[in-house]
């Protein structure tokens, strides 16, 4: 029996992938300070986990498993926003990019929060 998937699932998988890639490109441009190196690692891990856990959610075996994985997506999006807020940019171009990434992390948090509520 083939599982029928919603096209919006693929859109969100792609969106979370783009977010993780944008974060990686952003981190590469940051000033190389000890703090940014550590915070950048944390940010890369959290941003990648958003999409990875969403893929896991789409492959879940039960509604309960789906809900748990989506909660993890929300948590990782919130964590990404946290690390983005801690990063030191030291220039206007990077600051604008950071603000854009913070906005995307916030939107992803809201999307996954809505999905958590609907999965109850």
Order of alpha helices (4+ residues) and beta strands (2+ residues): alpha-alpha-alpha-alpha
